[in-house]
Amino acid sequence: MQDSSEVVRLQAVVCFSHLRWNFVFQRPQHLLTRFAQTLPVYFWEEPRYGDRAAAEIQIERGPDEVTVLTPLLPHGLSAAEADAAQRTLLDTFIQQQGLSRFLAWYYTPMALSFTQHLLPDAIVYDCMDELSAFQGAPPELIQLEQKLFAKADVVFAGGASLYESKRTQHGNVHLFPSSIDRKHFGAARKPTADPADQAAIAHPRIGFFGVLDERLDIELLRGIAEARPEWHFVLIGPVVKIRQEDLPQAANMHYVGPKQYAELPQYVANWDVAMLPFARNASTRFISPTKTPEYLAAGKPVVSTPIRDVVKPYGERGLVRIAATPAEFIAAVEASLQPAESRWLAKVDEYLGSTSWDKTFAEMCAAIDAVLATRSQPARADFAKQTRSEKHV
């Protein structure tokens, strides 16, 4: 970030997220660790509940320089009581840090229930998913998102489908689809030692990394595993919202658990094909999988179900094979197991050369700067006064 940036004149970035910082390394981590090179970054997670008498806040700062704030709340609080507790914890923390000028960065509209009284210099809504379509989404989420649109100064959409959906709901929406750390995943193009928990798995290997949840097409996975018992499917990631036993269970299905971001290239390097076996349902309608360019940067052929943001641009450009049915998926994997055409990798690199997380971050900062530059007197939060005036609201 250049010194001329308006963003660097702020005291901090305060992010509110539905995802835990140490869950999986994805869009929030790529962007906020870059902010942390210049500004203090505070990442407010969803609360954890336990047997405690009073609410408190857990503060952890890792080697990435991001400070993670986790509200620790007593069991049994109502939603209103939990919001009140978080608001008190947040106001106290901001007062203690002496923050009067900061950027509020939202990944979840649900956080508005305890933050809408704040007066940051600017509000960013980085919309990376259509959260209302996810399993178990709170019914009030849609209403809170409308309030966030009304308050936000700028909205970033994490994929083309999301952009099409959100651009009519706010006057300053920018498309920033999934980007790539090419150097990190490019390491998978070189011969790399097989991780111990993958070394005994036979080839050919078809791999996936990511959250294992309701977005996976479980029946598709089961069908191709049964039809091709000689193929071995490696799935990396935590199981969320579904039961482990609901996933296909077979001798050629291998669940190796979650891995650190730094470990992923070592696993991918020893796959033959990478896959995106997503179901086509409400929860995948607007997804733009970050792992698509990551697989390609690793030099692996990719087979995906027809997710809109994968079909366009990756499928249309001939970078990823698209398959809708088990039979089509099997045929696409078979084709991917053959030597790639000589121009394929060159086309991949030509496309990936136009994007990077550094470029995305710089362009986001420019959009935020444009907001801040229009304000001769940026809004500042007087938290002592604000807390007194709204304490009982």
Secondary structure, 3 states (H helix, E strand, C coil): CCCCCCHHHCCEEEEECCCCCCCCCCHHHHHHHHHCCCCCEEEECCCEEECCCCCEEEEEECCCCEEEEEEEEECCCCHHHHHHHHHHHHHHHHHHHCCCCEEEEECCHHHHHHHCCCCCCEEEEEECCCHHHCCCCCCCHHHHHHHHHHHCCEEEECCHHHHHHHCCCCCCEEECCCCCCHHHHHHHHCCCCCCCCCCCCCCCEEEEECCECCCECHHHHHHHHHHCCCCEEEEECCECCCCHHHCCCCCCEEEEECCCHHHHHHHHCCCCEEEECECCCHHHCCCCCCHHHHHHHCCCCEEECCCHHHHHHHHCCCCCEECCCHHHHHHHHHHHCCCCCCCHHHHHHHHHCCCCHHHHHHHHHHHHHHHHHCCCCCCCCCHHHHHHHHCCC
